[in-house]
């Protein structure tokens, strides 16, 4: 099959992945392998901008890659690697920073949000984060970048930096990446209010045991107006029902909606059915993950091979960049 071009995506090493990661990114990563040459990166340098516990990086990276591989990322065809293992990215970051107005960086909504979240740690890396992200994308001559709508401004910024670089050197050295929006809506956590997140402890990890999954699902907030079993529910405002669309067969979803609205189905039973659906859906993933985890070195072999392949692309890109700006 002739593939359309190269996709790049990066994710911070956050350790074991949860359902929000799975539905919002990982499933898309797997699907994109059918149409594109994929490059997936664990962006450990990005993580340093806000990380306090540096000792967690290695373990979090291994756990995250285990989840990716068990979910269906195929390292024999897809490049999977760690950002810092390809040092050319920091060289390109430095060069591109010369083409980037400071005011543009401080005006980005994501910088303002991070500055509010970390008012005592507004470091140079945090300000320059989008330039490093641009270097990640441009280094691998990426045609397409899959992003959620909240990352649209960052990708448009990357396109502007690439455009500026190419204009000032007088030729199209770097590729201006196209955005491919992911279509899964924001995945809410067990609180039913905020995006699923480890920091909020409202997440459900993919690698939990079946019993642990049931316990987490049973804590989920449902329709806040349904304070009694006999009160009819409103599936359209219930996060549990939203997840049924993914983890429960369509015919059963219709039945659950009908019985919820008529109060024939209570929230406790609704959550039990969701937990059952999640466990059935993730059972093959968990079996593959256990097999992969029995050989911890395998993850690092995958990452080493991925970095070797990534460096070949990076070397050629940097040769062209250095030549374009006249570096000896």
ChimeraX commands (.cxc) that place a marker at each C-alpha (Angstrom):
marker #1 position 0.00,0.00,0.00 radius 0.5
marker #1 position 1.28,3.44,-0.94 radius 0.5
marker #1 position 1.19,5.64,2.13 radius 0.5
marker #1 position 0.26,9.32,2.02 radius 0.5
marker #1 position 3.27,10.82,3.79 radius 0.5
marker #1 position 4.78,11.11,7.25 radius 0.5
marker #1 position 2.88,11.72,10.47 radius 0.5
marker #1 position 4.57,13.01,13.63 radius 0.5
marker #1 position 3.12,13.12,17.11 radius 0.5
marker #1 position 4.71,13.50,20.52 radius 0.5
marker #1 position 3.45,12.86,24.04 radius 0.5
marker #1 position 4.90,13.57,27.44 radius 0.5
marker #1 position 6.05,10.53,29.45 radius 0.5
marker #1 position 3.21,10.35,31.94 radius 0.5
marker #1 position 3.48,6.65,32.78 radius 0.5
marker #1 position 0.58,4.22,32.50 radius 0.5
marker #1 position -2.06,5.55,30.12 radius 0.5
marker #1 position -5.70,6.12,30.99 radius 0.5
marker #1 position -8.92,5.97,28.99 radius 0.5
marker #1 position -8.59,9.65,28.09 radius 0.5
marker #1 position -5.20,8.99,26.49 radius 0.5
marker #1 position -6.56,5.91,24.75 radius 0.5
marker #1 position -9.67,7.50,23.27 radius 0.5
marker #1 position -8.11,10.88,22.55 radius 0.5
marker #1 position -4.78,9.79,21.07 radius 0.5
marker #1 position -3.68,6.16,21.12 radius 0.5
marker #1 position -6.55,4.78,19.02 radius 0.5
marker #1 position -5.81,7.48,16.47 radius 0.5
marker #1 position -2.08,6.62,16.51 radius 0.5
marker #1 position -2.93,3.02,15.69 radius 0.5
marker #1 position -5.34,3.91,12.87 radius 0.5
marker #1 position -2.89,6.33,11.25 radius 0.5
marker #1 position -0.40,3.50,10.73 radius 0.5
marker #1 position -2.63,2.17,7.94 radius 0.5
marker #1 position -2.27,5.30,5.81 radius 0.5
marker #1 position 0.96,7.05,6.85 radius 0.5
marker #1 position 4.58,6.48,7.77 radius 0.5
marker #1 position 4.32,7.28,11.47 radius 0.5
marker #1 position 6.86,8.79,13.86 radius 0.5
marker #1 position 5.77,8.75,17.51 radius 0.5
marker #1 position 7.95,10.43,20.11 radius 0.5
marker #1 position 8.09,10.43,23.92 radius 0.5
marker #1 position 8.93,14.09,24.50 radius 0.5
marker #1 position 11.00,13.90,27.67 radius 0.5
marker #1 position 12.67,17.30,27.13 radius 0.5
marker #1 position 9.25,18.94,27.02 radius 0.5
marker #1 position 8.40,17.23,30.30 radius 0.5
marker #1 position 11.33,18.96,32.03 radius 0.5
marker #1 position 9.63,22.37,31.72 radius 0.5
marker #1 position 7.17,21.55,34.49 radius 0.5
marker #1 position 8.51,18.34,36.06 radius 0.5
marker #1 position 9.62,18.31,39.68 radius 0.5
marker #1 position 10.46,14.61,40.14 radius 0.5
marker #1 position 13.09,13.91,37.48 radius 0.5
marker #1 position 13.65,10.37,38.73 radius 0.5
marker #1 position 10.26,9.32,37.35 radius 0.5
marker #1 position 11.14,9.94,33.71 radius 0.5
marker #1 position 12.63,6.55,32.89 radius 0.5
marker #1 position 9.92,4.49,34.59 radius 0.5
marker #1 position 7.14,6.64,33.12 radius 0.5
marker #1 position 8.61,6.28,29.65 radius 0.5
marker #1 position 8.74,2.48,29.90 radius 0.5
marker #1 position 5.18,2.21,31.22 radius 0.5
marker #1 position 3.85,4.52,28.52 radius 0.5
marker #1 position 5.56,2.64,25.69 radius 0.5
marker #1 position 4.28,-0.67,27.07 radius 0.5
marker #1 position 0.75,0.68,26.75 radius 0.5
marker #1 position 1.38,1.95,23.21 radius 0.5
marker #1 position 2.80,-1.37,22.04 radius 0.5
marker #1 position 0.11,-3.44,23.73 radius 0.5
marker #1 position -2.59,-1.23,22.22 radius 0.5
marker #1 position -1.32,-1.82,18.69 radius 0.5
marker #1 position 1.59,0.46,17.77 radius 0.5
marker #1 position 3.76,-1.61,15.42 radius 0.5
marker #1 position 7.45,-0.70,15.95 radius 0.5
marker #1 position 8.60,-2.76,12.98 radius 0.5
marker #1 position 6.99,-0.14,10.72 radius 0.5
marker #1 position 6.39,2.84,13.01 radius 0.5
marker #1 position 9.29,4.79,14.52 radius 0.5
marker #1 position 8.89,4.98,18.31 radius 0.5
marker #1 position 11.63,6.79,20.19 radius 0.5
marker #1 position 12.57,9.18,23.00 radius 0.5
marker #1 position 13.03,12.84,22.08 radius 0.5
marker #1 position 16.36,13.33,23.88 radius 0.5
marker #1 position 17.85,10.29,22.12 radius 0.5
marker #1 position 17.98,12.32,18.91 radius 0.5
marker #1 position 20.03,15.39,19.97 radius 0.5
marker #1 position 19.66,17.04,16.55 radius 0.5
marker #1 position 16.29,18.31,17.77 radius 0.5
marker #1 position 17.98,20.68,20.21 radius 0.5
marker #1 position 20.21,22.05,17.44 radius 0.5
marker #1 position 17.21,22.72,15.22 radius 0.5
marker #1 position 15.39,24.24,18.20 radius 0.5
marker #1 position 18.26,26.71,18.67 radius 0.5
marker #1 position 18.33,27.63,14.99 radius 0.5
marker #1 position 14.56,28.09,14.74 radius 0.5
marker #1 position 14.56,30.25,17.85 radius 0.5
marker #1 position 16.45,32.84,15.80 radius 0.5
marker #1 position 13.43,33.04,13.50 radius 0.5
marker #1 position 10.85,33.38,16.30 radius 0.5
marker #1 position 9.55,36.68,17.77 radius 0.5
marker #1 position 9.47,36.57,21.57 radius 0.5
marker #1 position 6.14,38.39,21.71 radius 0.5
marker #1 position 4.49,35.67,19.66 radius 0.5
marker #1 position 5.57,33.06,22.21 radius 0.5
marker #1 position 4.28,34.92,25.24 radius 0.5
marker #1 position 0.96,35.60,23.51 radius 0.5
marker #1 position 0.15,31.93,22.98 radius 0.5
marker #1 position -2.82,30.81,25.14 radius 0.5
marker #1 position -0.99,27.68,26.25 radius 0.5
marker #1 position 1.92,29.70,27.64 radius 0.5
marker #1 position -0.45,31.93,29.60 radius 0.5
marker #1 position -2.21,28.87,30.99 radius 0.5
marker #1 position 1.08,27.20,32.03 radius 0.5
marker #1 position 2.30,30.46,33.58 radius 0.5
marker #1 position -0.86,30.56,35.71 radius 0.5
marker #1 position -0.40,26.92,36.72 radius 0.5
marker #1 position 3.31,27.30,37.53 radius 0.5
marker #1 position 3.76,30.96,38.58 radius 0.5
marker #1 position 7.02,30.20,40.42 radius 0.5
marker #1 position 8.57,28.24,37.55 radius 0.5
marker #1 position 8.22,30.33,34.40 radius 0.5
marker #1 position 11.47,29.17,32.88 radius 0.5
marker #1 position 13.07,29.73,29.48 radius 0.5
marker #1 position 12.10,26.22,28.40 radius 0.5
marker #1 position 8.45,26.93,29.12 radius 0.5
marker #1 position 8.52,30.05,26.96 radius 0.5
marker #1 position 10.37,28.26,24.16 radius 0.5
marker #1 position 8.26,25.11,24.36 radius 0.5
marker #1 position 6.46,25.81,21.02 radius 0.5
marker #1 position 9.79,26.30,19.23 radius 0.5
marker #1 position 11.01,22.92,20.45 radius 0.5
marker #1 position 7.67,21.44,19.36 radius 0.5
marker #1 position 8.21,22.99,15.93 radius 0.5
marker #1 position 11.68,21.45,15.80 radius 0.5
marker #1 position 10.20,18.05,16.68 radius 0.5
marker #1 position 7.82,18.25,13.72 radius 0.5
marker #1 position 10.16,19.87,11.20 radius 0.5
marker #1 position 13.16,17.63,11.95 radius 0.5
marker #1 position 11.35,14.58,10.60 radius 0.5
marker #1 position 9.91,16.34,7.53 radius 0.5
marker #1 position 6.43,15.67,8.86 radius 0.5
marker #1 position 3.57,16.23,6.43 radius 0.5
marker #1 position 0.76,15.76,8.93 radius 0.5
marker #1 position 0.36,16.29,12.68 radius 0.5
marker #1 position -2.72,14.88,14.47 radius 0.5
marker #1 position -3.87,17.32,17.15 radius 0.5
marker #1 position -6.83,18.06,19.34 radius 0.5
marker #1 position -8.55,21.38,18.81 radius 0.5
marker #1 position -6.82,22.76,21.94 radius 0.5
marker #1 position -3.46,22.39,20.15 radius 0.5
marker #1 position -4.51,24.18,16.98 radius 0.5
marker #1 position -2.73,27.43,17.91 radius 0.5
marker #1 position 0.54,25.56,18.55 radius 0.5
marker #1 position 0.47,23.88,15.18 radius 0.5
marker #1 position -0.37,27.12,13.39 radius 0.5
marker #1 position 2.59,28.66,15.21 radius 0.5
marker #1 position 4.80,25.81,13.94 radius 0.5
marker #1 position 3.60,26.44,10.42 radius 0.5
marker #1 position 4.46,30.14,10.75 radius 0.5
marker #1 position 7.98,29.40,11.99 radius 0.5
marker #1 position 8.61,26.97,9.13 radius 0.5
marker #1 position 7.21,29.49,6.65 radius 0.5
marker #1 position 9.42,32.24,8.04 radius 0.5
marker #1 position 12.51,30.01,7.94 radius 0.5
marker #1 position 11.90,28.94,4.34 radius 0.5
marker #1 position 11.21,32.52,3.24 radius 0.5
marker #1 position 14.36,33.91,4.84 radius 0.5
marker #1 position 16.65,31.21,3.44 radius 0.5
marker #1 position 15.01,31.51,0.03 radius 0.5
marker #1 position 13.90,27.92,-0.50 radius 0.5
marker #1 position 11.57,25.27,0.91 radius 0.5
marker #1 position 13.98,23.39,3.17 radius 0.5
marker #1 position 11.43,22.46,5.84 radius 0.5
marker #1 position 7.91,21.11,5.29 radius 0.5
marker #1 position 4.97,23.21,6.48 radius 0.5
marker #1 position 2.91,20.61,8.37 radius 0.5
marker #1 position -0.81,20.13,7.86 radius 0.5
marker #1 position -3.17,19.65,10.79 radius 0.5
marker #1 position -5.27,16.52,11.12 radius 0.5
marker #1 position -7.79,17.10,13.89 radius 0.5
marker #1 position -8.75,14.21,16.11 radius 0.5
marker #1 position -12.50,13.80,16.32 radius 0.5
marker #1 position -13.04,12.20,19.73 radius 0.5
marker #1 position -14.60,14.70,22.16 radius 0.5
marker #1 position -12.95,15.58,25.44 radius 0.5
marker #1 position -12.94,12.59,27.78 radius 0.5
marker #1 position -14.21,13.57,31.20 radius 0.5
marker #1 position -12.88,11.97,34.35 radius 0.5
marker #1 position -14.72,10.06,37.04 radius 0.5
marker #1 position -15.87,13.39,38.49 radius 0.5
marker #1 position -17.91,14.03,35.33 radius 0.5
marker #1 position -16.74,17.63,35.25 radius 0.5
marker #1 position -13.09,17.93,34.28 radius 0.5
marker #1 position -10.92,16.31,31.62 radius 0.5
marker #1 position -9.57,12.92,32.68 radius 0.5
marker #1 position -6.18,13.52,34.30 radius 0.5
marker #1 position -3.79,11.79,36.64 radius 0.5
marker #1 position -3.11,15.04,38.46 radius 0.5
marker #1 position -6.82,15.27,39.33 radius 0.5
marker #1 position -7.02,11.57,40.24 radius 0.5
marker #1 position -10.17,11.25,38.15 radius 0.5
marker #1 position -8.67,8.77,35.67 radius 0.5
marker #1 position -9.13,5.09,34.83 radius 0.5
marker #1 position -5.89,3.44,33.72 radius 0.5
marker #1 position -5.99,0.99,30.84 radius 0.5
marker #1 position -3.73,-1.48,32.65 radius 0.5
marker #1 position -5.82,-1.83,35.79 radius 0.5
marker #1 position -7.06,-5.27,36.72 radius 0.5
marker #1 position -10.70,-6.05,36.04 radius 0.5
marker #1 position -11.49,-5.64,39.74 radius 0.5
marker #1 position -9.67,-2.30,39.99 radius 0.5
marker #1 position -11.54,-1.08,36.92 radius 0.5
marker #1 position -14.88,-1.93,38.52 radius 0.5
marker #1 position -13.92,-0.01,41.66 radius 0.5
marker #1 position -12.91,3.09,39.67 radius 0.5
marker #1 position -16.00,3.03,37.48 radius 0.5
marker #1 position -18.28,2.68,40.49 radius 0.5
marker #1 position -16.97,6.03,41.80 radius 0.5
marker #1 position -18.06,7.86,38.62 radius 0.5
marker #1 position -20.47,10.76,38.93 radius 0.5
marker #1 position -23.64,10.36,36.88 radius 0.5
marker #1 position -26.60,12.72,36.28 radius 0.5
marker #1 position -26.45,15.10,39.29 radius 0.5
marker #1 position -30.24,15.52,39.26 radius 0.5
marker #1 position -30.82,11.82,39.65 radius 0.5
marker #1 position -30.66,11.72,43.42 radius 0.5
marker #1 position -32.92,8.69,43.79 radius 0.5
marker #1 position -33.18,5.35,41.98 radius 0.5
marker #1 position -36.75,6.07,40.83 radius 0.5
marker #1 position -35.97,9.45,39.26 radius 0.5
marker #1 position -35.69,9.26,35.44 radius 0.5
marker #1 position -32.18,9.95,34.15 radius 0.5
marker #1 position -30.79,12.24,31.47 radius 0.5
marker #1 position -28.24,10.25,29.45 radius 0.5
marker #1 position -27.20,13.34,27.49 radius 0.5
marker #1 position -25.58,14.85,30.60 radius 0.5
marker #1 position -24.16,11.62,32.03 radius 0.5
marker #1 position -20.48,10.84,31.50 radius 0.5
marker #1 position -21.07,7.15,32.15 radius 0.5
marker #1 position -23.53,7.01,29.26 radius 0.5
marker #1 position -21.05,8.85,27.02 radius 0.5
marker #1 position -18.48,6.11,27.59 radius 0.5
marker #1 position -21.08,3.40,26.88 radius 0.5
marker #1 position -20.98,4.58,23.24 radius 0.5
marker #1 position -17.39,3.36,23.03 radius 0.5
marker #1 position -17.34,0.31,25.27 radius 0.5
marker #1 position -20.84,-1.17,24.92 radius 0.5
marker #1 position -22.46,-2.73,21.81 radius 0.5
marker #1 position -24.73,-0.27,19.98 radius 0.5
marker #1 position -27.90,-2.31,20.54 radius 0.5
marker #1 position -27.27,-2.32,24.29 radius 0.5
marker #1 position -26.58,1.42,24.30 radius 0.5
marker #1 position -30.04,2.08,22.91 radius 0.5
marker #1 position -31.53,-0.15,25.60 radius 0.5
marker #1 position -29.52,1.60,28.33 radius 0.5
marker #1 position -30.69,5.02,27.13 radius 0.5
marker #1 position -34.34,3.94,27.10 radius 0.5
marker #1 position -34.18,2.31,30.53 radius 0.5
marker #1 position -32.28,5.24,32.03 radius 0.5
marker #1 position -34.91,7.74,30.85 radius 0.5
marker #1 position -37.71,5.59,32.25 radius 0.5
marker #1 position -35.87,4.88,35.53 radius 0.5
marker #1 position -35.97,1.15,34.74 radius 0.5
marker #1 position -32.16,1.18,35.01 radius 0.5
marker #1 position -30.41,2.68,38.00 radius 0.5
marker #1 position -27.01,4.39,38.00 radius 0.5
marker #1 position -25.33,1.58,39.94 radius 0.5
marker #1 position -26.33,-1.03,37.38 radius 0.5
marker #1 position -25.47,1.35,34.54 radius 0.5
marker #1 position -21.94,1.72,35.92 radius 0.5
marker #1 position -21.56,-2.02,36.42 radius 0.5
marker #1 position -22.42,-2.57,32.77 radius 0.5
marker #1 position -19.90,0.07,31.73 radius 0.5
marker #1 position -17.17,-1.58,33.81 radius 0.5
marker #1 position -18.00,-4.91,32.18 radius 0.5
marker #1 position -17.77,-3.33,28.73 radius 0.5
marker #1 position -14.44,-1.67,29.48 radius 0.5
marker #1 position -13.00,-4.90,30.82 radius 0.5
marker #1 position -14.13,-6.88,27.78 radius 0.5
marker #1 position -12.74,-4.25,25.41 radius 0.5
marker #1 position -9.36,-4.06,27.16 radius 0.5
marker #1 position -8.88,-7.77,27.89 radius 0.5
marker #1 position -6.74,-8.43,24.76 radius 0.5
marker #1 position -4.70,-5.29,25.49 radius 0.5
marker #1 position -4.03,-6.40,29.05 radius 0.5
marker #1 position -2.97,-9.87,27.92 radius 0.5
marker #1 position -0.51,-8.41,25.40 radius 0.5
marker #1 position 0.79,-5.93,27.95 radius 0.5
marker #1 position 1.51,-8.66,30.50 radius 0.5
marker #1 position 3.46,-10.60,27.87 radius 0.5
marker #1 position 5.49,-7.53,26.88 radius 0.5
marker #1 position 6.16,-6.59,30.51 radius 0.5
marker #1 position 7.71,-10.02,31.14 radius 0.5
marker #1 position 10.71,-8.81,29.11 radius 0.5
marker #1 position 11.44,-5.25,30.30 radius 0.5
marker #1 position 14.40,-4.89,27.94 radius 0.5
marker #1 position 12.10,-5.17,24.93 radius 0.5
marker #1 position 10.78,-1.62,25.41 radius 0.5
marker #1 position 14.29,-0.18,25.44 radius 0.5
marker #1 position 15.27,-2.22,22.39 radius 0.5
marker #1 position 12.27,-0.76,20.54 radius 0.5
marker #1 position 13.23,2.75,21.61 radius 0.5
marker #1 position 16.87,2.24,20.66 radius 0.5
marker #1 position 15.94,0.99,17.21 radius 0.5
marker #1 position 13.46,3.85,16.81 radius 0.5
marker #1 position 16.08,6.45,17.76 radius 0.5
marker #1 position 18.54,4.99,15.22 radius 0.5
marker #1 position 15.95,5.27,12.46 radius 0.5
marker #1 position 14.91,8.75,13.59 radius 0.5
marker #1 position 18.52,9.97,13.60 radius 0.5
marker #1 position 18.92,8.99,9.95 radius 0.5
marker #1 position 16.09,11.33,9.02 radius 0.5
marker #1 position 17.35,14.02,11.42 radius 0.5
marker #1 position 20.88,13.92,10.02 radius 0.5
marker #1 position 19.66,14.60,6.49 radius 0.5
marker #1 position 17.35,17.41,7.62 radius 0.5
marker #1 position 20.10,19.13,9.59 radius 0.5
marker #1 position 22.51,18.83,6.66 radius 0.5
marker #1 position 20.00,20.75,4.54 radius 0.5
marker #1 position 19.30,23.31,7.29 radius 0.5
marker #1 position 22.98,24.03,7.93 radius 0.5
marker #1 position 23.65,24.41,4.21 radius 0.5
marker #1 position 20.66,26.76,3.83 radius 0.5
marker #1 position 21.83,29.16,6.55 radius 0.5
marker #1 position 25.50,28.95,5.61 radius 0.5
marker #1 position 26.88,27.13,8.62 radius 0.5
marker #1 position 30.30,25.60,7.77 radius 0.5
marker link #1:1,2 radius 0.2
marker link #1:2,3 radius 0.2
marker link #1:3,4 radius 0.2
marker link #1:4,5 radius 0.2
marker link #1:5,6 radius 0.2
marker link #1:6,7 radius 0.2
marker link #1:7,8 radius 0.2
marker link #1:8,9 radius 0.2
marker link #1:9,10 radius 0.2
marker link #1:10,11 radius 0.2
marker link #1:11,12 radius 0.2
marker link #1:12,13 radius 0.2
marker link #1:13,14 radius 0.2
marker link #1:14,15 radius 0.2
marker link #1:15,16 radius 0.2
marker link #1:16,17 radius 0.2
marker link #1:17,18 radius 0.2
marker link #1:18,19 radius 0.2
marker link #1:19,20 radius 0.2
marker link #1:20,21 radius 0.2
marker link #1:21,22 radius 0.2
marker link #1:22,23 radius 0.2
marker link #1:23,24 radius 0.2
marker link #1:24,25 radius 0.2
marker link #1:25,26 radius 0.2
marker link #1:26,27 radius 0.2
marker link #1:27,28 radius 0.2
marker link #1:28,29 radius 0.2
marker link #1:29,30 radius 0.2
marker link #1:30,31 radius 0.2
marker link #1:31,32 radius 0.2
marker link #1:32,33 radius 0.2
marker link #1:33,34 radius 0.2
marker link #1:34,35 radius 0.2
marker link #1:35,36 radius 0.2
marker link #1:36,37 radius 0.2
marker link #1:37,38 radius 0.2
marker link #1:38,39 radius 0.2
marker link #1:39,40 radius 0.2
marker link #1:40,41 radius 0.2
marker link #1:41,42 radius 0.2
marker link #1:42,43 radius 0.2
marker link #1:43,44 radius 0.2
marker link #1:44,45 radius 0.2
marker link #1:45,46 radius 0.2
marker link #1:46,47 radius 0.2
marker link #1:47,48 radius 0.2
marker link #1:48,49 radius 0.2
marker link #1:49,50 radius 0.2
marker link #1:50,51 radius 0.2
marker link #1:51,52 radius 0.2
marker link #1:52,53 radius 0.2
marker link #1:53,54 radius 0.2
marker link #1:54,55 radius 0.2
marker link #1:55,56 radius 0.2
marker link #1:56,57 radius 0.2
marker link #1:57,58 radius 0.2
marker link #1:58,59 radius 0.2
marker link #1:59,60 radius 0.2
marker link #1:60,61 radius 0.2
marker link #1:61,62 radius 0.2
marker link #1:62,63 radius 0.2
marker link #1:63,64 radius 0.2
marker link #1:64,65 radius 0.2
marker link #1:65,66 radius 0.2
marker link #1:66,67 radius 0.2
marker link #1:67,68 radius 0.2
marker link #1:68,69 radius 0.2
marker link #1:69,70 radius 0.2
marker link #1:70,71 radius 0.2
marker link #1:71,72 radius 0.2
marker link #1:72,73 radius 0.2
marker link #1:73,74 radius 0.2
marker link #1:74,75 radius 0.2
marker link #1:75,76 radius 0.2
marker link #1:76,77 radius 0.2
marker link #1:77,78 radius 0.2
marker link #1:78,79 radius 0.2
marker link #1:79,80 radius 0.2
marker link #1:80,81 radius 0.2
marker link #1:81,82 radius 0.2
marker link #1:82,83 radius 0.2
marker link #1:83,84 radius 0.2
marker link #1:84,85 radius 0.2
marker link #1:85,86 radius 0.2
marker link #1:86,87 radius 0.2
marker link #1:87,88 radius 0.2
marker link #1:88,89 radius 0.2
marker link #1:89,90 radius 0.2
marker link #1:90,91 radius 0.2
marker link #1:91,92 radius 0.2
marker link #1:92,93 radius 0.2
marker link #1:93,94 radius 0.2
marker link #1:94,95 radius 0.2
marker link #1:95,96 radius 0.2
marker link #1:96,97 radius 0.2
marker link #1:97,98 radius 0.2
marker link #1:98,99 radius 0.2
marker link #1:99,100 radius 0.2
marker link #1:100,101 radius 0.2
marker link #1:101,102 radius 0.2
marker link #1:102,103 radius 0.2
marker link #1:103,104 radius 0.2
marker link #1:104,105 radius 0.2
marker link #1:105,106 radius 0.2
marker link #1:106,107 radius 0.2
marker link #1:107,108 radius 0.2
marker link #1:108,109 radius 0.2
marker link #1:109,110 radius 0.2
marker link #1:110,111 radius 0.2
marker link #1:111,112 radius 0.2
marker link #1:112,113 radius 0.2
marker link #1:113,114 radius 0.2
marker link #1:114,115 radius 0.2
marker link #1:115,116 radius 0.2
marker link #1:116,117 radius 0.2
marker link #1:117,118 radius 0.2
marker link #1:118,119 radius 0.2
marker link #1:119,120 radius 0.2
marker link #1:120,121 radius 0.2
marker link #1:121,122 radius 0.2
marker link #1:122,123 radius 0.2
marker link #1:123,124 radius 0.2
marker link #1:124,125 radius 0.2
marker link #1:125,126 radius 0.2
marker link #1:126,127 radius 0.2
marker link #1:127,128 radius 0.2
marker link #1:128,129 radius 0.2
marker link #1:129,130 radius 0.2
marker link #1:130,131 radius 0.2
marker link #1:131,132 radius 0.2
marker link #1:132,133 radius 0.2
marker link #1:133,134 radius 0.2
marker link #1:134,135 radius 0.2
marker link #1:135,136 radius 0.2
marker link #1:136,137 radius 0.2
marker link #1:137,138 radius 0.2
marker link #1:138,139 radius 0.2
marker link #1:139,140 radius 0.2
marker link #1:140,141 radius 0.2
marker link #1:141,142 radius 0.2
marker link #1:142,143 radius 0.2
marker link #1:143,144 radius 0.2
marker link #1:144,145 radius 0.2
marker link #1:145,146 radius 0.2
marker link #1:146,147 radius 0.2
marker link #1:147,148 radius 0.2
marker link #1:148,149 radius 0.2
marker link #1:149,150 radius 0.2
marker link #1:150,151 radius 0.2
marker link #1:151,152 radius 0.2
marker link #1:152,153 radius 0.2
marker link #1:153,154 radius 0.2
marker link #1:154,155 radius 0.2
marker link #1:155,156 radius 0.2
marker link #1:156,157 radius 0.2
marker link #1:157,158 radius 0.2
marker link #1:158,159 radius 0.2
marker link #1:159,160 radius 0.2
marker link #1:160,161 radius 0.2
marker link #1:161,162 radius 0.2
marker link #1:162,163 radius 0.2
marker link #1:163,164 radius 0.2
marker link #1:164,165 radius 0.2
marker link #1:165,166 radius 0.2
marker link #1:166,167 radius 0.2
marker link #1:167,168 radius 0.2
marker link #1:168,169 radius 0.2
marker link #1:169,170 radius 0.2
marker link #1:170,171 radius 0.2
marker link #1:171,172 radius 0.2
marker link #1:172,173 radius 0.2
marker link #1:173,174 radius 0.2
marker link #1:174,175 radius 0.2
marker link #1:175,176 radius 0.2
marker link #1:176,177 radius 0.2
marker link #1:177,178 radius 0.2
marker link #1:178,179 radius 0.2
marker link #1:179,180 radius 0.2
marker link #1:180,181 radius 0.2
marker link #1:181,182 radius 0.2
marker link #1:182,183 radius 0.2
marker link #1:183,184 radius 0.2
marker link #1:184,185 radius 0.2
marker link #1:185,186 radius 0.2
marker link #1:186,187 radius 0.2
marker link #1:187,188 radius 0.2
marker link #1:188,189 radius 0.2
marker link #1:189,190 radius 0.2
marker link #1:190,191 radius 0.2
marker link #1:191,192 radius 0.2
marker link #1:192,193 radius 0.2
marker link #1:193,194 radius 0.2
marker link #1:194,195 radius 0.2
marker link #1:195,196 radius 0.2
marker link #1:196,197 radius 0.2
marker link #1:197,198 radius 0.2
marker link #1:198,199 radius 0.2
marker link #1:199,200 radius 0.2
marker link #1:200,201 radius 0.2
marker link #1:201,202 radius 0.2
marker link #1:202,203 radius 0.2
marker link #1:203,204 radius 0.2
marker link #1:204,205 radius 0.2
marker link #1:205,206 radius 0.2
marker link #1:206,207 radius 0.2
marker link #1:207,208 radius 0.2
marker link #1:208,209 radius 0.2
marker link #1:209,210 radius 0.2
marker link #1:210,211 radius 0.2
marker link #1:211,212 radius 0.2
marker link #1:212,213 radius 0.2
marker link #1:213,214 radius 0.2
marker link #1:214,215 radius 0.2
marker link #1:215,216 radius 0.2
marker link #1:216,217 radius 0.2
marker link #1:217,218 radius 0.2
marker link #1:218,219 radius 0.2
marker link #1:219,220 radius 0.2
marker link #1:220,221 radius 0.2
marker link #1:221,222 radius 0.2
marker link #1:222,223 radius 0.2
marker link #1:223,224 radius 0.2
marker link #1:224,225 radius 0.2
marker link #1:225,226 radius 0.2
marker link #1:226,227 radius 0.2
marker link #1:227,228 radius 0.2
marker link #1:228,229 radius 0.2
marker link #1:229,230 radius 0.2
marker link #1:230,231 radius 0.2
marker link #1:231,232 radius 0.2
marker link #1:232,233 radius 0.2
marker link #1:233,234 radius 0.2
marker link #1:234,235 radius 0.2
marker link #1:235,236 radius 0.2
marker link #1:236,237 radius 0.2
marker link #1:237,238 radius 0.2
marker link #1:238,239 radius 0.2
marker link #1:239,240 radius 0.2
marker link #1:240,241 radius 0.2
marker link #1:241,242 radius 0.2
marker link #1:242,243 radius 0.2
marker link #1:243,244 radius 0.2
marker link #1:244,245 radius 0.2
marker link #1:245,246 radius 0.2
marker link #1:246,247 radius 0.2
marker link #1:247,248 radius 0.2
marker link #1:248,249 radius 0.2
marker link #1:249,250 radius 0.2
marker link #1:250,251 radius 0.2
marker link #1:251,252 radius 0.2
marker link #1:252,253 radius 0.2
marker link #1:253,254 radius 0.2
marker link #1:254,255 radius 0.2
marker link #1:255,256 radius 0.2
marker link #1:256,257 radius 0.2
marker link #1:257,258 radius 0.2
marker link #1:258,259 radius 0.2
marker link #1:259,260 radius 0.2
marker link #1:260,261 radius 0.2
marker link #1:261,262 radius 0.2
marker link #1:262,263 radius 0.2
marker link #1:263,264 radius 0.2
marker link #1:264,265 radius 0.2
marker link #1:265,266 radius 0.2
marker link #1:266,267 radius 0.2
marker link #1:267,268 radius 0.2
marker link #1:268,269 radius 0.2
marker link #1:269,270 radius 0.2
marker link #1:270,271 radius 0.2
marker link #1:271,272 radius 0.2
marker link #1:272,273 radius 0.2
marker link #1:273,274 radius 0.2
marker link #1:274,275 radius 0.2
marker link #1:275,276 radius 0.2
marker link #1:276,277 radius 0.2
marker link #1:277,278 radius 0.2
marker link #1:278,279 radius 0.2
marker link #1:279,280 radius 0.2
marker link #1:280,281 radius 0.2
marker link #1:281,282 radius 0.2
marker link #1:282,283 radius 0.2
marker link #1:283,284 radius 0.2
marker link #1:284,285 radius 0.2
marker link #1:285,286 radius 0.2
marker link #1:286,287 radius 0.2
marker link #1:287,288 radius 0.2
marker link #1:288,289 radius 0.2
marker link #1:289,290 radius 0.2
marker link #1:290,291 radius 0.2
marker link #1:291,292 radius 0.2
marker link #1:292,293 radius 0.2
marker link #1:293,294 radius 0.2
marker link #1:294,295 radius 0.2
marker link #1:295,296 radius 0.2
marker link #1:296,297 radius 0.2
marker link #1:297,298 radius 0.2
marker link #1:298,299 radius 0.2
marker link #1:299,300 radius 0.2
marker link #1:300,301 radius 0.2
marker link #1:301,302 radius 0.2
marker link #1:302,303 radius 0.2
marker link #1:303,304 radius 0.2
marker link #1:304,305 radius 0.2
marker link #1:305,306 radius 0.2
marker link #1:306,307 radius 0.2
marker link #1:307,308 radius 0.2
marker link #1:308,309 radius 0.2
marker link #1:309,310 radius 0.2
marker link #1:310,311 radius 0.2
marker link #1:311,312 radius 0.2
marker link #1:312,313 radius 0.2
marker link #1:313,314 radius 0.2
marker link #1:314,315 radius 0.2
marker link #1:315,316 radius 0.2
marker link #1:316,317 radius 0.2
marker link #1:317,318 radius 0.2
marker link #1:318,319 radius 0.2
marker link #1:319,320 radius 0.2
marker link #1:320,321 radius 0.2
marker link #1:321,322 radius 0.2
marker link #1:322,323 radius 0.2
marker link #1:323,324 radius 0.2
marker link #1:324,325 radius 0.2
marker link #1:325,326 radius 0.2
marker link #1:326,327 radius 0.2
marker link #1:327,328 radius 0.2
view
